[in-house]
Amino acid sequence: QVQVVESGGGQVQPGGSLNLSCVISGRSLDDYPVGWFRQAPGKEREGVSCISSTIRYADFVKGRFTISRDIAKKTVDLQMNSLKPEDTAAYYCKLYRYGIDYWGKGTLVTVSS
């Protein structure tokens, strides 16, 4: 059974940094796509970044966020720098494997002074 668990959220001041971590258990990570998504209150869930053999970022995080993975440890991290109040959201990790989406339960990020 595949499990996806996020951690690392919290409250930070504007301009600060957080590192989110996604741990996958139950199956190998290999080169399957893993994405970070976020959902702010009252808004739809949106893609933030994705990693497989390539890396993609949403325009609104380019230059500020960095995604990385450790296939052996089955982790995918999202380093978030220069955080803005509009980055406040629940952040979710998703593994796409053999046509199935495996979602974590999310970790909350709050950017405020």
N, C-alpha and C positions, 0 to 999 in steps of 0.2 A: 504494500500500500504506500503510495507516494504521499509524503507530507512536505508542506512548504511553510516555513516559519520565519517571519520577519522580526527584527529587533533593531534597536538603536535610535528609535524616535525619542522625542522630548521637546522641551521648550528652549528656544535660543533667541538671542537678540538679533535684530537685523544686522547683516554683515557677518554673522557667525557661521559656524560650520557644524555639520553632523555627518556621521557615517552610518548608513543603514546596511544591515547585513541580512541576507536571505540564505537560509540553510535548507538544503533539500535532502530528504532521507527516503529510503525505501527503494530507490532506483538510482542508477548511475546518472551523472549529469552529462557526460560526454560533450557533444556539440549541439545539444538541443537548445533551442532559443529560450532564453529567460529574459523577461521584461519587468521593468518597474513601472507601475502606474500610480496615479494619485486621484483622489476624489475630495474636493473641497465641499464644505457644507452648501447644499442647495445647487450643486453643479454636477455635471456628468463626469464619470471616470474618464481620465485621459492618459495617454501613453507618455511616459517620461523618457525612458531609454530602454534599449534592447541589446542583448549581446548573444552572438553565436559565433560563426566564423567572421562575422562583421559586427560593427558597433554602430548604433544609431542613437541620435539624441533629438528630442523635440527642440524646436527653435528657441523656446523660452528658457531652456537650461543650458544651451551650448555655451561653453567657456566657463561654466560655473560648476557643473556636475560631471563626475567621472565614474563610469561603470567599469567594474573589473570582475574577474572570476578566478576561482581556484578549482579546477576540475577534480583534482584528487580529493580536496576537502569538501567538494560539492557546495560551495558557497559562491554567492554573487553579491558583491558590495556596491553600494552607491555612495560615493563621497560627494557631499553637497557643500559647496563653499559659497560665500557671498549671498547668503540666504536673504530673501525678501519676505515681507509680510504676505505677499500673494502666493508664496510657496507653502503656506499653511494648508495642510490637508492630511488625510489618512493615506499612507503610502502602502501599496500592495505589490507583492512579487508574484509573478506567474511563470510557471514552467509549461512549455508547449511540447508535448511528447506523444507521438503516434496519434495525432489528431485530437488529443484531449488536453484541455486547459486545466492545470492544477494551480489553484489560487491559495495564497496564504490568507490569514485573517486580518492582516494589516498592522501597521504601527503608525502612531499619530505624531505628526510634526507640527509644532506651533512656533511661528516666528513673530515675536512681539517684544516691545520694549516695556 
